[in-house]
Amino acid sequence: MAADRNAGTEPVVDMQNVSIRYGTDPEVLSDIRLSLEKGSFHFLTGKSGAGKTSLLSMMYLALKPSSGTVTVFGTNIGFASRDAMALMRRRIGVVFQDFRLLEHLSAYDNVAVPLKVRGMKESEIEKRVRELLRWVELESSMNKICSTLSGGEKQRVAIARAVINRPEILLADEPTGNVDDDIAQKLMKLFVEMNRLGTTVVIATHSQELINQYNYPRIHLENKSLKVFPALRRLSNAE
Amino acid sequence: MQNKIKLNHVSELPLKKDQANLFLEAVTAVMVFLFSIALAGYMLVDSMAKNWQNGISGTLTVQIMPLPGDTDSQEKSLRLNKVITFFENQPAVESVILISETQKERLMSPWLGQDVDISALPLPELLDVHLKQGADFDYEKAAQALKEIAPFASIDNHNVWLHRLLDLASSIQTLALSVLWMVLAVGVFSIFYAVCTSLGIHGQIIEILHIMGAKDDYIARQYARRGFLIGLISGAIGTAAALSAFWWLHHSAVYLSAGLLGSLDISSGGWLLLLSLPLWAALLSTATSYWAVRRTLRKIM
């Protein structure tokens, strides 16, 4: 289950001397160096305002660094065309803390968005969306407008939308924050399973319980800089 | 039993409900209305000028004034024949027609009414002289020669006021063309700024779509589809309103046109152009919306 077991050698995300500054405000992140190998699994921790969202935003290509270079799938995002960026984003799934669903659309239509933007056939979209909504136990609510769903249901729609494309990178910001324990366990199993199949996963969380339960390396943000803590080796009973 | 999916072909951007599109619907209808009126005006003036030119150029009117105490009809006929013969002998003249009493009555009717006996009035005899096509007729020389043999006759050269009328028509057409270009420019700017406003309103949705991997083209096509519908529907409303106004104006002008303006006609091609304006508005709105989105999104993310 450890990340090292799945990790390859090719980094899917590579950041060198990256700094982020909004306007004339002080830097949020300073001189960051980070390399995420293909198939790795990391937790992202840090206090509120430590820069977790900024770091994730760069990973899902919504933010370019103020200085330094960010390379995703081997492409320096500073030089990628808009269409190339769109094609790279299709390989990344994102779960936002505030869900960012299209509130006027149904659960089905929200989950279908990543497939529609790729131009997938309607019949294939229906098959895949229905299957995934059944898996997150939302099949009966698929026609409900998102604004009428509960927090937990929205969370599950957001997660279904993030994984529907079978992404190569999955980024999640507090993905289990609004769901009960059973659903949280089920969702974590989904992330682990996706990681086992080769998806690089980064989960931002405040939950020490989650971090302890799943023994993966941890990226910690503090004082504008970043530290990576390796997975703790668990001692077996025999040891 | 499987849950049936309701909305398969929804647009992610709720453009139908946003204020910018309501504004655009109203502006498009008004712009198409103004464009239709200006275009119809242009075509009407063009048609009127052609009618004037065809009807009057190559002709001149000769007036033979009655002399004081002139009662001898034989004497009058002699004087008339003298002038007719003068013109018939000119190489550039095709034909000379004497305007009858009935025709004169009709010409005078707008001023004197229908049932007035004009025989008692000292009206001049009128000759309608038609020149040969392309003939070089020297008006001044002919007027001088006519004065020598018949001082009681004078030539009314239509070309002088015809040219003035045609100059006026040309000025009106230039004005109409300027209005057409202005309406077109204002229309394009309105669409552009309405689209920019709408992009601002839906900024969060657009950001989500981008994060999901949507290309700018995907978003621009949603705006283009909406632009097409707005252009077509608002364009049809604007054109219908313009045609109603035009019909009313045309109906009113019929009374005025008798003898003054000539016929107020638009060719079948012109009608086709007017009726196709909603389609042109739809195409313009589609292209402008698409371009505006692509241009604006380049600055985002």
Chai-1 contact restraints between the chains, C-beta under 6 A:
chainA,res_idxA,chainB,res_idxB,connection_type,confidence,min_distance_angstrom,max_distance_angstrom,comment,restraint_id
A,Y60,B,I211,contact,1.0,0.0,6.0,A-B,restraint_1
A,A62,B,I211,contact,1.0,0.0,6.0,A-B,restraint_2
A,D83,B,K215,contact,1.0,0.0,6.0,A-B,restraint_3
A,A86,B,G213,contact,1.0,0.0,6.0,A-B,restraint_4
A,A86,B,K215,contact,1.0,0.0,6.0,A-B,restraint_5
A,R89,B,G213,contact,1.0,0.0,6.0,A-B,restraint_6
A,R90,B,G213,contact,1.0,0.0,6.0,A-B,restraint_7
A,V94,B,I211,contact,1.0,0.0,6.0,A-B,restraint_8
A,R100,B,I208,contact,1.0,0.0,6.0,A-B,restraint_9
A,L102,B,E12,contact,1.0,0.0,6.0,A-B,restraint_10
A,L102,B,I205,contact,1.0,0.0,6.0,A-B,restraint_11
A,H104,B,P14,contact,1.0,0.0,6.0,A-B,restraint_12
A,S106,B,L7,contact,1.0,0.0,6.0,A-B,restraint_13
A,Y108,B,I5,contact,1.0,0.0,6.0,A-B,restraint_14
A,D109,B,L7,contact,1.0,0.0,6.0,A-B,restraint_15
A,D109,B,V10,contact,1.0,0.0,6.0,A-B,restraint_16
A,V113,B,M212,contact,1.0,0.0,6.0,A-B,restraint_17
A,P114,B,M212,contact,1.0,0.0,6.0,A-B,restraint_18
A,V117,B,M212,contact,1.0,0.0,6.0,A-B,restraint_19
A,V117,B,G213,contact,1.0,0.0,6.0,A-B,restraint_20
A,V117,B,A214,contact,1.0,0.0,6.0,A-B,restraint_21
A,V117,B,Y218,contact,1.0,0.0,6.0,A-B,restraint_22
A,E139,B,N3,contact,1.0,0.0,6.0,A-B,restraint_23
A,M142,B,N3,contact,1.0,0.0,6.0,A-B,restraint_24
A,N143,B,K6,contact,1.0,0.0,6.0,A-B,restraint_25
